[in-house]
Amino acid sequence: MGSEAPPFWWEQADWRAWSLWPASALYGAVAKRQMRRAPRVKIAAPVLCIGNYTVGGAGKTPVAIAMAKSFMARGFTPGILSRGHGGSFGKPHLVDPHHDIARHVGDEPLLLAGAAPVAVSADRQAGARLLLDQGCDALIMDDGFQSARIHIDFALLVVDAIRGVGNGHVIPGGPLRAGLVEQLRFTDAVLKMGKGTAGDAVIRKAARAGRPMFEAHTQLVSGQDFAGRRFLAFAGIGNNAKFFDTVREAGGELAGTRSFPDHHAYAEDELADLERSAADLDATLITTAKDAARLRGWSPATTRFLEGVDVLAVEAAFDNPTAPQRIVDATINAYKQRRTA
């Protein structure tokens, strides 16, 4: 669903959203029941969930990496739980970033594995056990907020400052995975990602519910320099426009852009077309780290193609540098409280 999100989801609600309201109400009722009644097994480690209220990219991956670093700074050995979108393993699998490829484990787990051990599993309880067996003593859930099968000690929900929660309707009439009020019941804190005002309504509702709010943005990983260069940018992520804006903000000149669905598996003819178009525009191809992870090792053709592509990598930067440690400490404290209850 997230890879094919229709544009009207991110606009003011119109007849399309309202005509789907009965289906949205049914979807929301099922999601509400699931969130309230799902058996949440308690794990013998602090569990921090990085989620979002909607489908589509909100910037969770760089946040999860930042949280892993913060756990390490506190002396923990964190592991990351991921469902692994597009992966093919039928049982829990520990990601090997040097040998696994996206078609087996998914693209996001490959990025996350550069920061901490990652277990890919549709069964989060089994994935958690695998990470604990590997010596991890803190767990970070990359998504899974609405469908958790393990107890969450701290739920940090990421809101895109540019798109917010779109038209405010639940799937299929909008991008919300469940009713916003229902999701706020299980939220411990909200993270506003980026600069913009679309997420402010959510922030106000969270504040009225007594939930703390943090702010962060993405920035280029150090050592990258794109200023003054001419690019043909392409991406297949949850919010391609955000990536194109980042290239511009980094000083790059966009000769053209190409958008693909989230988690898109590139065909050889598409890659050949991108190369021809870049040559015609006298531009260099540039893409995201997530797309690069998907291309790397997928096939000899994609690996060769990637050699001629620049990769723009970003990391999360918190407006208050102490915020990640505060979130980690809150997770640890919640874990200690449930252990002694």
Secondary structure, 3 states (H helix, E strand, C coil): CHHHCCHHHHCCCCHHHHHCHHHHHHHHHHHHHHHHHCCCECCCCCEEEEECCECCCCCHHHHHHHHHHHHHHCCCCEEEEECCCCCCCCCCEECCCCCCCHHHHCHHHHHHCCCCCEEECCCHHHHHHHHHHCCCCEEEEECCCCCCCECCCEEEEEEECCCCCCCCCECCCCCECCCHHHHHHCCCEEEEECCCCCCHHHHHHHHHCCCCEEEEEEEECCCCCCCCCEEEEEECCCCHHHHHHHHHHCCCEEEEEEECCCCCCCCHHHHHHHHHHHHHCCCEEEEEHHHHHHHCCCCHHHHHHHCCEEEECEEEEECCCCHHHHHHHHHHHHHHHHHHC
